[in-house]
Amino acid sequence: MKRIFLLCSLLFIVIMAFCQKPQLALVQIAAGLDSPIDIRNCGDARIFIVEQHGRIKIMDKHGNINPTPFLDISSRVLAGGNEQGLLSLAFSPHYKQDSFFYVNYITGSGTGSTVISRFKVSATDSDQADASSERVLLTFPQPFTNHNGATLMFGRDGYLYDTQGDGGNAGDPFGNGQNKNVFLAKMLRFDVSDPDTTYTIPPSNPFVSQPNTKPEIWAYGLRNPWRCALDRLTADIWIADVGQDSMEEVNFQPALSTGGENYGWRCYEGTHLYDTTGCAGAGFTWPVYEYKHNAANGCSVTGGYVYRGTKFSRMFGRYFFTDFCSGRFWSARQTGPGSFSIDTFPSHLQYQYSTFGEDDDYELYIAGRGNGNIYHITDTSSCAPVAHILSVDSSHCDYAELTALAGDSLTYQWYYAFGGAITGANSATYRAGGSAWYQIKVSRPQGGCQSFSDSIYVHVQPCPGIHETDQDVIFTISPNPNHGLFTLNVQSNLVTTSTVSVVDQVGRVCVQQVLPLSQDRSHIPLDLSFLSKGVYSIILKNGGSMAQKRMILD
């Protein structure tokens, strides 16, 4: 099986450029839209703008908008209430092959009903959807005109996710937040891979076999999640949940989640008790950030995205969000397991920022529902581009393939981290022919800006017949596999001091320790229980000799 390891540990080993706070600036690129409420891309240069009253329009990266809408279903959409309308759009992960896209909207009259449906693009015009191709996947009534939630997105797992508010009014009068037998106040997950059916239930959904529970539910206890986003690099999910009277919150769902999170509503508003009637007590997943309603902060959170573009290094890895009422911006970034750093930015002119969006290069945009404008989010504090090594393919013998994040109008140069530039290694990919520490320099010729990535250790596997273990260095690991507590049994015929390194599958040195040894066999207990589960290389160096073994931490 081919082994390609994504370098997601940048969340824990961060170069200084990523730690420095950007200075955000909103650059207007388009105007004249009617209540823009979602921004999406389908994998090419086009940007799709969802208008609340039932139209989807196509815009290019310069802000030019096609005169004919991509889709117009305004006759089917109920948009009378402030939170009703055509609310979200998601393109199939295989859009180039199947031409499918999905929408969430409110239809009917009065309080209306939610509709999640699938459409197909025209067979003769890629800028025009076939409005007659609609296939309704799911519909259910809404009890009030507000808290309709609605973010559609595909996860890294290929499943379609949808978020729903609690149905509205105030205070969740029907207790939908903690009721797993309704779709409201939930994150739902569907398998839409079979075009001949509406959807099937993913077998790994957490409540599939439970009675009186909707099997579509992935997580629950949400009040009115207004924009969720998938981190394109790590596959983590961020959920911005609008509060009641006091608190706004941001939740984080790690990529390894198996679902079933209870985000607390209506038992809690953020981390604060609200109404514990019928609450189970323990087992809540708390927000990673919350803020109190006031004039400076605002009153209604609008969730954004983690910046994974290439233009602004100080924005890279930050999840940006804002407030609909105040125009204040924040960013959050993970600094360790369960640890997050929050930065606050000055308020921008308040135009009721309703949604963020990404283009195919993962540059960020934001929409002003109040003025109908679209803005590109930029950083004026630094012109340094992003330098980041995305992956290492170590499935080969005698070499490894390194791939860096690539962008337009950038140049690349690979380096030995403790040496110099590698001759001829000037593309976003590099074939490493030997074990070493590597990094890449990314430059923007216009402006003379440049950045260096963090350094990674790449271990190149020897081909059959080549052995790295020296006869003078012999060691065993017991037990192996283990839970992080094990003994290194070392026998050395040479130097009395050895160095042990623990290297993860992407080549990062997690632990390095000097071991005092005697000429006799040594039994050295080690504790690596703080490391994540996985496969590690234990490398023992003794003088000029080296031995290496694989260890499984489970």
Residue pairs with C-beta under 8 A, 6 or more apart in sequence:
1 395
2 393
2 395
3 393
3 394
3 395
3 505
4 391
4 392
4 393
4 395
5 391
5 392
5 393
5 394
5 505
5 506
6 233
6 234
6 390
6 391
6 506
7 388
7 389
7 390
7 391
7 392
7 456
7 506
7 508
8 233
8 234
8 255
9 504
9 506
9 508
10 18
10 233
10 317
10 388
10 454
11 234
11 317
11 333
11 334
11 335
11 336
12 334
12 335
12 336
12 337
13 454
13 508
14 317
14 333
14 335
14 454
15 452
15 453
15 454
17 313
17 314
17 316
17 382
17 384
17 387
17 451
18 313
18 314
18 316
18 317
18 333
20 314
20 381
20 382
21 314
21 343
21 381
22 312
22 314
22 315
22 318
22 331
22 379
22 381
22 382
23 379
23 380
23 381
24 329
24 345
24 348
24 377
24 378
24 379
24 380
25 377
25 378
25 379
25 380
26 348
26 366
26 375
26 376
26 377
26 378
27 375
27 376
27 377
27 378
28 63
28 373
28 374
28 375
29 61
29 62
29 63
29 365
29 374
29 375
29 376
30 49
30 59
30 63
30 64
30 65
30 373
30 374
31 63
31 371
31 372
31 373
31 374
32 65
32 372
33 49
33 51
33 57
33 65
33 367
33 372
33 373
33 374
34 51
34 52
34 53
34 55
34 372
35 51
35 52
35 53
35 85
35 354
35 369
35 372
36 49
36 50
36 51
36 52
36 354
36 355
36 367
36 368
36 369
36 372
36 374
37 50
37 51
37 52
37 85
37 86
37 87
37 354
37 355
37 367
37 369
38 49
38 50
38 87
38 88
38 89
38 355
38 357
38 367
39 47
39 48
39 49
39 50
39 355
39 356
39 357
39 358
39 365
39 366
39 367
39 374
40 47
40 48
40 50
40 89
40 90
40 91
40 357
40 358
41 47
41 48
41 91
41 357
41 358
41 359
41 360
42 48
42 91
42 95
42 101
43 91
43 95
43 96
43 360
44 360
45 60
45 61
45 359
45 360
46 58
46 59
46 60
46 127
47 58
47 59
47 60
47 61
47 357
47 359
47 365
48 56
48 57
48 58
48 59
48 70
48 89
49 56
49 57
49 58
49 59
49 65
49 367
49 374
50 56
50 86
50 87
50 88
50 89
51 57
51 86
52 79
52 85
52 86
52 87
52 369
53 74
53 77
53 79
53 85
53 86
54 72
54 73
54 74
54 75
54 76
54 77
54 79
54 85
54 86
54 105
55 69
55 71
55 72
55 73
55 74
55 86
56 69
56 70
56 71
56 72
56 86
56 89
56 103
56 129
57 65
57 66
57 69
57 70
58 65
58 66
58 70
58 127
59 65
59 66
59 374
61 359
61 363
63 374
66 127
68 127
68 128
70 127
70 128
70 129
71 103
71 119
71 129
71 131
72 131
73 86
73 103
73 105
73 131
73 134
74 86
76 105
76 107
76 115
77 85
77 86
77 105
77 106
77 107
78 84
78 85
78 105
78 106
78 107
78 108
78 109
78 112
79 85
79 86
79 106
80 145
81 106
81 112
81 145
81 146
82 145
82 146
83 145
83 146
83 147
83 148
83 165
83 168
83 224
84 106
84 112
84 145
84 148
85 105
85 106
86 103
86 104
86 105
87 104
87 105
87 106
87 148
87 149
87 150
88 103
88 104
88 150
88 151
88 152
88 162
89 101
89 102
89 103
89 152
90 101
90 102
90 103
90 152
90 153
90 154
90 160
91 100
91 101
91 102
91 154
92 98
92 99
92 100
92 101
92 102
92 154
92 192
93 154
93 158
94 100
95 101
98 120
98 195
99 120
99 121
99 123
100 118
100 119
100 120
100 192
100 195
101 118
101 119
101 120
101 121
101 129
102 116
102 117
102 118
102 119
102 137
102 152
102 160
102 192
103 115
103 116
103 117
103 119
103 152
104 114
104 115
104 116
104 150
104 151
104 152
104 162
105 114
105 115
105 117
106 112
106 113
106 114
106 115
106 142
106 148
107 113
107 115
107 139
110 145
111 141
111 142
111 143
111 144
111 145
111 168
112 141
112 142
112 145
113 139
113 140
113 141
113 142
114 138
114 139
114 140
114 141
114 142
114 148
114 150
114 164
114 183
115 136
115 138
115 139
116 136
116 137
116 138
116 139
116 152
116 162
117 134
117 135
117 136
117 137
118 133
118 134
118 135
118 137
118 192
119 129
119 130
119 131
119 133
119 134
119 135
120 129
120 130
120 133
121 128
121 129
121 130
122 128
122 129
122 130
123 130
135 198
136 198
137 190
137 192
137 198
137 199
138 183
138 190
138 198
138 199
138 216
140 183
142 148
142 167
142 168
142 184
143 167
143 168
143 169
143 174
143 184
144 167
144 168
144 169
145 168
146 165
146 168
146 169
146 224
147 165
147 166
147 167
147 168
147 169
147 223
147 224
147 242
148 164
148 165
148 168
148 224
149 163
149 164
149 165
149 222
149 224
149 225
149 226
150 162
150 163
150 164
150 165
151 161
151 162
151 163
151 225
151 226
151 227
151 228
151 229
151 303
152 160
152 161
152 162
153 160
153 161
153 228
153 229
153 230
154 160
154 161
154 230
155 161
155 189
155 230
155 235
155 237
156 230
156 235
156 255
157 202
158 193
159 189
159 190
159 191
159 192
159 202
160 189
160 190
160 191
160 192
160 199
161 187
161 188
161 189
161 190
161 218
161 228
161 237
162 187
162 188
162 190
163 186
163 187
163 188
163 222
163 225
163 228
163 239
164 183
164 184
164 185
164 186
164 187
164 188
164 222
164 225
165 184
165 185
165 222
165 223
165 224
165 225
165 242
166 172
166 174
166 176
166 177
166 184
166 185
166 222
166 223
166 224
166 265
166 266
167 174
167 176
167 184
167 185
170 244
171 244
171 266
171 274
171 275
172 185
172 223
172 265
172 266
172 275
175 266
175 277
175 278
176 182
176 184
176 185
177 185
177 220
177 221
177 222
177 223
177 264
177 265
177 266
177 267
178 220
178 221
178 262
178 265
178 266
178 267
178 278
178 279
178 280
179 185
180 186
180 207
180 210
180 212
180 213
180 214
180 217
180 220
181 212
181 213
181 214
182 214
183 214
183 216
183 217
185 220
185 221
185 222
185 223
185 265
186 214
186 216
186 217
186 218
186 219
186 220
186 222
187 217
187 218
187 219
187 220
187 222
187 225
187 228
187 239
188 214
188 216
188 217
188 218
189 202
189 205
189 216
189 217
189 218
189 259
190 199
190 200
190 201
190 202
190 216
191 199
191 200
191 201
191 202
192 198
192 199
194 200
201 208
201 215
201 216
204 258
204 259
205 215
205 216
205 217
205 218
205 259
206 217
206 218
206 258
206 259
206 260
207 213
207 214
207 215
207 217
207 260
208 215
218 259
218 260
219 253
219 259
219 260
219 261
219 262
219 263
219 285
220 261
220 262
220 263
221 261
221 262
221 263
221 264
221 265
221 267
221 284
221 285
222 239
222 241
222 263
222 265
223 241
223 242
223 243
223 244
223 265
223 266
223 269
224 241
224 242
225 239
225 240
225 241
225 242
225 303
226 240
226 241
226 242
226 300
226 301
226 302
226 303
226 324
227 240
227 302
227 303
227 304
227 355
227 356
228 237
228 238
228 239
228 240
228 303
229 237
229 238
229 303
229 304
229 305
229 306
229 319
229 356
230 236
230 237
231 237
231 238
231 255
231 305
231 306
231 308
231 319
232 306
232 308
232 358
232 362
233 306
233 308
233 390
234 255
234 306
235 255
236 252
236 253
236 254
236 255
236 306
236 334
237 252
237 253
237 255
237 257
238 250
238 251
238 252
238 253
238 303
238 304
238 305
238 306
238 319
238 321
238 332
239 250
239 251
239 252
239 253
239 263
239 303
240 248
240 249
240 250
240 251
240 301
240 302
240 303
240 304
240 321
241 248
241 249
241 250
241 251
241 263
241 265
241 287
241 301
242 248
242 300
242 301
243 249
243 269
243 270
243 290
243 293
243 301
244 269
244 274
245 269
245 293
246 269
246 270
246 272
246 292
246 293
247 269
247 270
247 271
247 272
247 290
247 291
247 292
247 293
248 270
248 290
248 291
248 293
248 297
248 298
248 299
248 300
248 301
248 323
249 269
249 270
249 287
249 289
249 290
249 301
250 287
250 288
250 289
250 290
250 301
250 303
250 319
250 321
250 332
251 261
251 263
251 285
251 287
251 288
252 287
252 288
252 332
252 334
252 340
253 261
253 285
261 285
262 280
262 283
262 284
262 285
263 284
263 285
263 287
264 270
264 284
264 285
264 286
265 274
266 274
266 275
267 273
267 274
267 275
267 276
267 279
267 284
268 274
268 284
270 287
270 290
271 286
271 287
271 290
288 332
288 340
289 330
289 332
289 340
289 342
291 297
291 301
291 330
293 299
295 326
296 326
296 328
296 347
297 323
297 326
297 328
298 323
298 324
298 325
298 326
298 327
298 328
299 323
299 324
299 325
299 326
300 323
300 324
300 325
301 321
301 322
301 323
301 324
302 321
302 322
302 323
302 324
302 353
302 354
302 355
302 356
303 321
303 356
304 319
304 320
304 321
304 322
304 356
304 364
304 366
305 319
305 320
305 356
305 357
305 358
305 362
305 364
306 317
306 318
306 319
306 320
307 315
307 316
307 317
307 318
307 320
307 362
307 364
308 316
308 317
308 358
308 362
308 405
309 315
309 316
309 361
309 362
309 363
309 364
309 386
309 407
310 361
310 362
310 385
310 386
310 405
310 406
310 407
310 408
310 410
310 442
311 363
311 378
311 385
311 386
311 407
312 378
312 379
312 382
312 385
312 386
313 382
313 384
313 385
313 386
313 387
313 451
314 379
314 381
314 382
314 384
315 331
315 364
315 377
315 379
316 386
316 388
317 333
318 331
318 332
318 333
318 343
319 331
319 332
319 333
320 329
320 330
320 331
320 356
320 364
320 377
321 329
321 330
321 331
321 332
321 356
322 328
322 329
322 330
322 353
322 356
322 366
323 353
324 352
324 353
324 354
325 350
326 347
326 350
327 347
327 348
327 349
327 350
327 351
327 353
328 344
328 345
328 346
328 347
329 344
329 345
329 346
329 347
329 348
330 342
330 343
330 344
330 345
331 342
331 343
331 345
332 340
332 341
332 342
333 340
333 341
334 340
335 341
350 370
351 368
351 369
351 370
351 371
351 373
352 368
352 369
352 370
352 371
353 366
353 367
353 368
353 369
354 367
354 368
354 369
355 366
355 367
356 364
356 365
356 366
356 367
356 377
357 364
357 365
357 366
357 367
358 364
358 365
359 365
361 407
361 408
363 376
363 377
364 376
364 377
365 374
365 375
365 376
365 377
366 374
366 375
366 377
367 373
367 374
367 375
368 374
368 375
382 449
383 444
383 447
383 449
384 444
384 449
384 450
384 451
385 407
385 410
385 442
385 443
385 444
385 449
385 450
385 451
386 405
386 407
386 442
386 451
387 404
387 405
387 439
387 440
387 441
387 442
387 450
387 451
387 452
387 453
388 404
388 405
388 453
388 454
389 402
389 403
389 404
389 405
389 438
389 439
389 440
389 453
389 454
389 456
390 403
390 404
390 405
391 402
391 403
391 506
392 400
392 401
392 402
392 403
392 456
392 458
392 506
392 507
393 400
393 401
393 402
393 403
394 400
394 458
394 459
394 460
394 461
394 505
394 507
396 461
397 460
397 461
397 462
397 463
397 464
398 433
398 460
398 461
398 462
398 463
399 431
399 432
399 433
399 460
400 431
400 432
400 458
400 459
400 460
400 461
401 429
401 430
401 431
401 432
402 414
402 429
402 430
402 431
402 432
402 438
402 440
402 458
403 428
403 429
404 412
404 428
404 429
404 430
404 440
404 442
404 453
405 428
406 412
406 428
409 444
409 445
409 446
410 442
410 443
410 444
411 426
411 442
411 443
411 444
411 445
412 426
412 427
412 428
412 440
412 441
412 442
412 443
413 421
413 422
413 425
413 426
413 440
413 441
413 443
414 421
414 422
414 425
414 426
414 430
414 438
414 439
414 440
414 441
415 421
415 422
415 438
415 439
415 440
415 441
415 452
416 422
416 436
416 437
416 438
417 436
417 437
417 438
417 439
417 455
418 437
419 436
421 441
422 430
430 438
430 440
432 438
432 458
432 460
433 460
434 460
435 457
435 458
435 459
435 460
436 457
436 458
437 455
437 456
437 457
437 458
438 455
438 456
438 457
438 458
439 452
439 453
439 454
439 455
439 456
440 452
440 453
441 450
441 451
441 452
441 453
442 450
442 451
442 453
443 449
443 450
444 450
456 506
456 507
456 508
457 503
457 507
457 508
457 509
458 507
459 503
459 507
459 537
462 468
468 546
468 547
468 548
469 546
469 547
469 548
470 542
470 545
470 546
470 547
472 492
472 493
472 494
472 542
472 543
472 545
473 490
473 492
473 494
473 498
473 540
473 541
473 542
473 545
473 546
473 547
474 490
474 491
474 492
474 547
475 488
475 489
475 490
475 491
475 538
475 540
475 547
475 549
476 488
476 489
476 549
477 486
477 487
477 488
477 489
477 538
477 549
477 551
478 486
478 487
478 489
479 486
480 486
480 549
480 551
480 552
481 551
481 552
481 553
481 554
482 551
482 552
482 553
482 554
483 529
483 553
483 554
484 527
484 528
484 529
484 530
484 531
484 553
485 525
485 526
485 527
485 528
485 529
486 525
486 526
486 528
486 551
487 523
487 524
487 525
487 526
488 500
488 515
488 522
488 523
488 524
488 525
488 526
488 538
488 540
489 521
489 522
489 523
489 524
490 498
490 515
490 517
490 521
490 522
490 524
490 540
491 521
491 522
492 498
492 517
492 519
492 522
492 542
493 519
494 542
494 543
494 545
495 517
495 542
495 543
496 516
496 517
496 518
496 519
497 514
497 515
497 516
497 517
497 542
498 514
498 515
498 517
498 540
498 541
498 542
499 512
499 513
499 514
499 515
499 540
499 541
499 542
500 511
500 512
500 513
500 515
500 526
500 538
500 539
500 540
500 541
501 509
501 511
501 512
501 538
501 539
501 541
502 509
502 510
502 511
502 512
502 528
502 531
502 536
502 537
502 538
502 539
503 509
503 510
503 536
503 537
503 539
504 510
504 531
504 534
504 536
505 534
505 535
505 536
510 528
510 531
510 536
511 528
511 531
513 526
515 522
515 524
517 542
528 536
528 553
531 553
532 553
533 553
533 554
534 552
534 553
535 550
535 551
535 552
535 553
536 550
536 551
536 552
536 553
537 548
537 549
537 550
537 551
538 548
538 549
538 550
538 551
539 546
539 547
539 548
540 546
540 547
540 548
